[in-house]
């Protein structure tokens, strides 16, 4: 059995490893979703004119890891109070979004978002959006498992504020 989760939380390079290491994860792909251009390239999405958001598509076994657990892990990789990007990555192609596949995922995501807001962990409102999934276009091969292929550049991305934010707010 296999289900799909799609999350956007800034640069897709930084969103793969936290999910890939979890039990029950079959595959994590970097890609683009939510836009109006079919089969966009990285260069096209980088112009911020295609409407796409960088995201990860996660294939998982719901008997080994729940969608709810994935949503909880998602929050811990993002700044849910920043609607126009994540950390050093700015613009709508880096906005935080949970793209839901069905009503059950929507209910889980909305309940989780509400619980996070009510927890008062953050003084600012939780602005991550929850949207219906759109076609997901897999990014070019050089963007897949970027953290393994380019560890030095990946470390620079992580040091762009993401790692410190996560440590300050989630650890």
Secondary structure as UniProt FT lines:
FT   STRAND          3..8
FT   HELIX           13..20
FT   TURN            23..24
FT   STRAND          25..33
FT   TURN            38..39
FT   HELIX           42..46
FT   TURN            47..48
FT   STRAND          53..60
FT   TURN            62..64
FT   HELIX           67..75
FT   TURN            76..77
FT   TURN            80..81
FT   TURN            83..84
FT   STRAND          85..86
FT   TURN            87..88
FT   STRAND          89..90
FT   HELIX           92..94
FT   STRAND          97..100
FT   HELIX           103..119
FT   STRAND          129..132
FT   STRAND          136..138
FT   HELIX           141..143
FT   TURN            144..145
FT   HELIX           146..149
FT   HELIX           151..158
FT   TURN            159..161
FT   HELIX           162..170
//
